[in-house]
């Protein structure tokens, strides 16, 4: 299993998009403190990559959650690896 390193104040991991509410909270905290950061889905807190199936609907849900819950609006770069 691949490990991508530890979480930091600007890097946050979530095991799946099922943790979207927690992810939104993490994004807001990172932005408030640092102004920029990264959030990865499909990664355990210890950095182990578990992966996740992603489709267009999943991307829309993540984008919509960010749009609906973070103000002022941000325009994140969302990519699939």
C-alpha positions, 0 to 999 in steps of 0.5 A, a space after each residue: 500500500 502506498 503512503 503519501 506522508 503525514 497530514 499537516 496544517 495545510 494537507 488533510 486526508 479523508 478516507 472517502 467523499 462520505 466524509 464531505 462534511 468533515 472535509 468542508 470544515 477542514 477546507 475552511 480551517 485551512 483557508 482561514 489559517 493559511 489561505 491555501 492547502 490541499 485535501 485528498 479523498 481516498 487516503 487514511 489519516 496516516 497517509 495510506 492510499 486506499 483509493 476511491 471510485 470517482 465519477 462525474 456525479 461525485 465530482 459535482 457533489 464535492 464541487 456543490 458542497 464547497 460552493 454551498 458551504 464556503 463563503 466567500 466563494 472559492 474556486 478549487 482545483 479538483 483533480 483525479 489521480 
